[in-house]
């Protein structure tokens, strides 16, 4: 059984006991959260989508908050002496899917 759910503006294919990294979510470590925006669900070969999923929810548990790898942004214009160097580390939340309710 799996579901496609929208979490923080991105779509993820999730299954029970799966761990995924999503953009930073509000909440403390160990807290439980639910996602209502289920787009598609598969259960033993039968698919449900649209109005069939009116009460579907995906529940998850926040495991940790962390930062991703550093990305270097370097801008340069040739023959002008213009150089800019900037770095960025994206904030992520590691969650574990605890259940899918259809």
C-alpha positions in Angstrom: 0.0 0.0 0.0 1.3 3.4 -0.9 0.1 6.9 -1.4 1.1 10.1 -3.2 0.8 13.0 -0.9 1.6 16.7 -1.1 3.9 17.8 1.7 5.2 21.4 1.9 4.5 22.1 -1.7 6.1 18.9 -3.0 4.7 15.5 -4.0 6.1 12.4 -2.4 5.3 8.7 -2.9 5.1 7.3 0.6 4.6 3.9 2.2 4.3 2.8 5.9 7.5 2.9 7.9 9.3 4.9 5.2 11.7 7.7 6.1 11.9 10.8 3.9 13.4 14.3 4.0 11.0 17.2 3.4 11.4 21.0 3.6 11.5 22.2 7.1 8.2 21.7 9.0 6.9 23.3 12.2 6.9 21.0 15.2 9.2 19.5 17.8 11.1 16.3 17.4 9.0 13.3 18.2 5.7 15.1 17.4 3.0 13.5 15.3 1.7 15.3 12.2 -1.0 14.5 9.6 -1.2 15.4 5.9 -4.7 15.7 4.4 -3.7 16.4 0.8 -3.6 12.8 -0.5 -3.6 12.8 -4.3 -3.5 9.0 -5.1 -3.7 5.8 -3.1 -3.0 2.2 -4.0 -4.2 -0.7 -2.0 -3.8 -4.3 -3.2 -3.9 -3.4 -6.9 -6.9 -1.0 -6.7 -6.3 2.8 -7.1 -8.2 5.6 -5.6 -7.9 9.3 -6.6 -9.9 12.5 -6.6 -13.3 12.4 -4.7 -12.7 8.8 -3.6 -10.0 10.2 -1.2 -12.2 12.7 0.7 -11.2 11.4 4.2 -7.8 10.0 3.4 -4.9 11.0 5.7 -1.2 10.2 6.0 0.2 10.3 9.5 3.9 10.8 10.2 6.3 11.4 13.1 9.1 14.0 13.1 12.4 12.4 13.7 14.8 15.3 13.4 15.5 18.8 11.9 18.8 19.1 10.0 20.6 21.0 7.3 21.4 19.8 3.8 24.8 20.0 2.0 26.2 23.4 1.3 25.6 24.8 -2.2 28.0 27.4 -3.5 26.6 30.2 -5.7 29.3 32.0 -7.6 28.6 35.0 -10.0 31.2 36.6 -12.2 31.2 39.1 -15.1 34.2 38.8 -17.3 36.5 41.8 -17.8 34.6 43.8 -15.2 36.2 42.7 -11.9 32.8 41.6 -10.6 32.8 38.5 -8.4 30.2 37.4 -5.8 30.5 34.2 -3.8 27.6 33.0 -1.6 26.7 29.8 0.1 23.4 28.2 1.1 22.3 25.3 3.3 18.7 24.1 2.9 16.8 23.3 6.1 15.2 19.8 6.1 13.0 17.7 8.4 13.4 13.9 8.5 10.0 12.2 9.0 8.8 8.7 9.3 5.5 7.6 7.8 3.5 5.9 10.6 0.2 5.1 8.7 -2.0 5.7 5.7 -5.8 5.9 6.4 -8.2 5.8 3.4 
